[in-house]
Amino acid sequence: MEFLHDAFMQRALLAAVLVGITAPAVGIYLVQRRQALMGDGIGHVAMTGVGLGFLLNSSPVWMATLVAVAGSVAMELIRAYGKTRGDLALALLFYGGMAGGVLLINLSPTGSNANLSSYLFGSLTTVSPEDVTAISLLAAFVVLVTVGLRRHLFAVSQDEEFARVTGLPVRALNLLIAVTAAVTVTVAMRVVGLLLVSALMVVPVAAAQQLTKSFRATFVLAVATGVTVTLAGTVTSYYQDVPPGATIVLYAIGVFVLLTLLAAPLAKRRARAAEGDAAGCDAPVPATRRPADDVQV
């Protein structure tokens, strides 16, 4: 446990825990909305914010947050109103964000390719006390939104038309999900990196879905998986001198494979139990019952 004596590792572990909580907490809504790659697009746009932060000699984290939020709002508006050329507009936004970041960071007198690499793939030694403060504040916002508004966000993610009929502000909630995803990307970029953060938002959720049936259980298991793999990847990176982002993502994929293998026999056991219950029960299932009735939010 000697790594706990190093100040930079204390900061890195704290940031890793916050990333492990926030990324799956937002990712579960993106998976429900079939927008699993949205985090990847936001990461491209956030690069412009990082480059702008170096160019203006301000905090890259806060500048990346502002640019990523603006980009996520643009993505959501394109998704909502874009027609045949919506995908082209998104592609231009993604590639323009990455190109703008590379250009700006090289124009900056304090920027370099080494700085760029640390934001693209994560770096333990570059997590500063100011970064920890920013990450903590942003993570608090993400948790407040994803937990406090989980019923509303789940309803919108499942069926926008039904949510609109029930009186929910669908457009505002969609924008809130996009903004929260953007904030999560900037929270995670110092540990996982902008190019790999999308995987941490999606893979723990996909892994949890192999074993769980309700939204609540999936949420809890996904967050637990996220925290576990981020801590394990951070510690492994310290001892083996490997990139933390890549290590964390590979651990997450490993957990997904493990849970998938465990889910197969469990599914067969549940199917046999269900067949046995059906054979011993003569009462018909009420016609009004829907699969959504079993969802726990």
C-alpha positions in Angstrom: 0.0 0.0 0.0 3.0 2.3 -0.4 1.3 4.0 -3.3 -1.0 5.7 -0.9 1.9 7.7 0.5 2.3 9.5 -2.9 0.3 12.7 -3.1 -0.3 12.3 -6.9 -1.6 8.8 -6.3 -4.0 10.0 -3.7 -5.4 12.6 -6.1 -5.5 10.0 -8.9 -7.4 7.5 -6.8 -9.9 10.1 -5.7 -10.4 11.1 -9.3 -10.7 7.4 -10.3 -13.5 6.8 -7.7 -15.4 9.9 -9.0 -15.0 8.8 -12.6 -16.1 5.2 -11.7 -19.3 6.6 -10.2 -20.3 9.2 -12.7 -19.5 7.5 -16.0 -21.9 4.5 -15.6 -24.4 6.7 -13.8 -24.8 8.7 -17.1 -24.0 5.8 -19.4 -27.1 3.9 -18.3 -29.3 6.6 -19.8 -27.3 6.7 -23.0 -27.6 3.0 -23.4 -31.3 3.1 -22.8 -31.5 5.8 -25.5 -29.3 3.9 -27.9 -26.7 6.7 -27.9 -23.8 4.6 -26.6 -21.3 6.5 -28.7 -22.4 9.9 -27.7 -19.6 10.1 -25.1 -17.0 9.5 -27.8 -18.4 12.4 -29.9 -18.4 14.7 -26.9 -14.8 13.7 -26.2 -13.8 14.9 -29.6 -15.5 18.2 -29.1 -13.9 18.6 -25.6 -10.5 18.6 -27.2 -11.1 22.1 -28.6 -11.8 23.2 -25.0 -8.6 21.6 -23.8 -6.6 23.4 -26.5 -8.4 26.7 -25.8 -7.6 26.4 -22.1 -3.9 26.1 -22.9 -4.1 28.9 -25.4 -5.8 31.3 -23.0 -3.7 30.1 -20.0 -6.8 29.0 -18.1 -8.0 25.7 -16.6 -8.2 23.1 -19.4 -10.8 21.2 -17.4 -13.2 24.1 -17.0 -12.7 25.3 -20.5 -13.3 21.7 -21.8 -16.5 21.6 -19.8 -17.8 24.7 -21.3 -17.0 23.6 -24.9 -18.3 20.1 -24.3 -21.6 21.4 -22.9 -22.0 23.6 -25.9 -21.2 20.7 -28.2 -23.6 18.3 -26.5 -26.4 20.8 -26.7 -25.7 21.2 -30.5 -25.7 17.3 -30.8 -29.0 17.0 -29.1 -30.6 19.8 -31.2 -29.2 18.1 -34.4 -30.6 14.8 -33.2 -34.0 16.3 -32.5 -34.4 18.5 -35.6 -31.9 17.1 -38.1 -33.2 15.3 -41.1 -31.3 13.6 -43.8 -28.1 15.5 -43.2 -28.1 15.2 -39.4 -25.4 12.5 -39.4 -23.2 14.7 -41.6 -23.5 17.6 -39.3 -22.6 15.4 -36.3 -19.5 14.1 -38.2 -18.4 17.7 -38.9 -18.8 18.6 -35.3 -16.8 15.6 -34.0 -13.9 15.9 -36.5 -13.9 19.7 -36.2 -13.6 19.4 -32.4 -10.6 17.1 -32.5 -8.9 19.1 -35.2 -9.5 22.4 -33.4 -8.1 20.9 -30.2 -4.9 19.7 -31.9 -4.4 23.1 -33.6 -5.0 25.2 -30.6 -2.8 23.2 -28.2 0.1 23.5 -30.7 -0.4 27.2 -31.0 -0.3 27.6 -27.3 3.2 28.6 -25.9 2.7 26.2 -23.0 1.1 23.3 -24.9 2.8 20.3 -26.4 2.0 16.8 -27.8 2.8 15.4 -24.3 0.0 17.6 -22.9 -2.3 16.4 -25.6 -1.5 12.7 -25.0 -2.3 13.0 -21.3 -5.8 14.3 -22.1 -6.4 11.8 -24.9 -5.4 8.7 -22.9 -5.3 9.8 -19.3 -2.3 10.3 -17.0 -1.9 9.7 -13.2 0.9 12.1 -12.6 -0.8 15.1 -14.2 -3.9 15.1 -11.9 -3.4 18.4 -10.0 -5.1 19.6 -6.8 -7.0 22.1 -9.0 -8.2 19.2 -11.3 -9.4 17.3 -8.2 -11.4 20.3 -7.1 -13.0 20.7 -10.5 -13.6 17.0 -10.9 -15.3 16.8 -7.4 -17.6 19.7 -8.2 -18.6 18.4 -11.6 -19.1 14.9 -10.2 -21.4 16.2 -7.5 -23.5 17.8 -10.3 -23.7 14.5 -12.2 -24.7 12.4 -9.2 -27.3 15.0 -8.2 -28.9 14.9 -11.7 -28.6 11.1 -12.4 -29.9 10.1 -9.0 -32.3 12.9 -8.1 -34.1 12.9 -11.4 -33.7 9.2 -12.2 -37.5 8.6 -12.7 -37.9 11.4 -15.1 -34.7 10.6 -17.0 -35.6 6.9 -17.2 -39.1 7.8 -18.6 -37.6 10.0 -21.3 -35.0 7.4 -22.2 -37.5 4.6 -22.5 -40.3 6.3 -24.5 -40.2 10.0 -25.3 -43.8 10.0 -26.6 -45.2 8.4 -23.5 -43.2 10.9 -21.3 -44.5 13.8 -23.3 -48.1 12.6 -22.8 -47.6 12.3 -19.1 -46.6 16.0 -19.0 -42.8 15.7 -18.6 -40.6 18.4 -20.1 -39.1 16.1 -22.7 -36.9 18.6 -24.5 -35.5 20.0 -21.3 -34.7 16.5 -20.0 -33.1 15.5 -23.2 -30.9 18.5 -23.1 -30.1 17.8 -19.4 -29.0 14.3 -20.3 -26.7 15.7 -23.0 -25.2 18.3 -20.7 -24.7 15.7 -17.9 -22.9 13.4 -20.4 -20.7 16.3 -21.4 -19.8 17.1 -17.8 -19.0 13.4 -17.3 -16.6 13.4 -20.2 -14.6 16.2 -18.7 -14.7 14.6 -15.3 -13.2 11.4 -16.7 -10.6 12.8 -19.2 -7.8 13.1 -16.6 -8.0 9.5 -15.6 -9.4 7.6 -18.6 -8.7 10.0 -21.4 -11.1 11.6 -24.0 -10.7 8.8 -26.5 -11.7 6.0 -24.0 -14.2 7.7 -21.7 -17.1 6.4 -23.8 -16.1 2.8 -23.1 -16.3 3.5 -19.3 -19.8 5.0 -19.8 -21.1 2.0 -21.7 -19.2 -1.2 -20.8 -20.0 -1.3 -17.1 -23.7 -0.8 -17.9 -23.6 -3.6 -20.5 -21.8 -5.9 -18.0 -24.5 -5.2 -15.3 -27.3 -5.9 -17.8 -26.0 -9.5 -18.1 -27.2 -10.3 -14.5 -29.8 -7.7 -13.6 -33.4 -7.3 -14.7 -34.5 -3.9 -13.1 -33.2 -0.4 -13.8 -32.2 0.1 -10.1 -30.2 -3.1 -9.9 -28.5 -2.3 -13.2 -27.6 1.2 -12.0 -26.1 -0.1 -8.7 -24.1 -2.9 -10.3 -22.9 -0.7 -13.1 -21.6 2.0 -10.7 -20.0 -0.7 -8.5 -18.3 -2.2 -11.6 -17.1 1.3 -12.6 -15.5 2.0 -9.3 -13.9 -1.4 -9.1 -12.3 -1.2 -12.6 -11.1 2.4 -12.2 -9.4 1.7 -8.9 -7.9 -1.5 -10.2 -6.7 0.1 -13.4 -5.2 3.1 -11.5 -3.3 0.8 -9.1 -2.1 -1.4 -12.0 -0.9 1.6 -13.9 1.1 2.7 -10.9 2.9 -0.6 -10.5 3.3 -1.7 -14.1 3.8 1.8 -15.7 1.0 1.3 -18.3 -1.5 3.8 -19.5 -4.4 4.1 -16.9 -7.1 4.7 -19.5 -6.4 1.6 -21.6 -5.9 -0.5 -18.5 -9.2 0.6 -17.0 -11.1 -0.1 -20.2 -9.6 -3.6 -20.6 -10.5 -4.4 -17.0 -14.1 -3.3 -17.7 -14.2 -5.5 -20.8 -12.9 -8.4 -18.8 -15.7 -7.9 -16.2 -18.2 -7.8 -19.1 -16.9 -11.2 -20.4 -16.9 -12.7 -16.9 -20.5 -11.6 -16.2 -21.6 -12.8 -19.6 -20.2 -16.3 -18.9 -21.9 -16.3 -15.5 -25.2 -15.1 -17.0 -25.6 -18.0 -19.4 -26.1 -20.8 -16.8 -28.2 -18.4 -14.6 -30.5 -17.7 -17.6 -31.0 -21.4 -18.2 -31.8 -22.0 -14.5 -34.3 -19.2 -14.5 -35.9 -20.5 -17.7 -36.3 -24.0 -16.2 -37.8 -22.5 -13.0 -40.2 -20.4 -15.1 -41.3 -23.5 -17.1 -41.9 -25.3 -13.8 -44.0 -22.5 -12.4 -46.0 -22.3 -15.6 -46.7 -26.0 -15.6 -47.9 -25.9 -12.0 -50.1 -22.8 -12.4 -53.5 -22.9 -14.2 -54.3 -19.2 -13.7 -53.8 -17.1 -16.8 -51.6 -14.0 -16.7 -53.7 -10.8 -16.6 -53.9 -9.2 -20.1 -53.0 -5.8 -18.7 -49.6 -6.8 -17.4 -46.7 -5.3 -19.3 -42.9 -5.9 -19.0 -42.5 -2.4 -17.9 -44.4 -3.2 -14.7 -41.3 -5.1 -13.4 -39.0 -2.1 -13.8 -37.7 -0.7 -10.6 -36.5 2.9 -10.8 
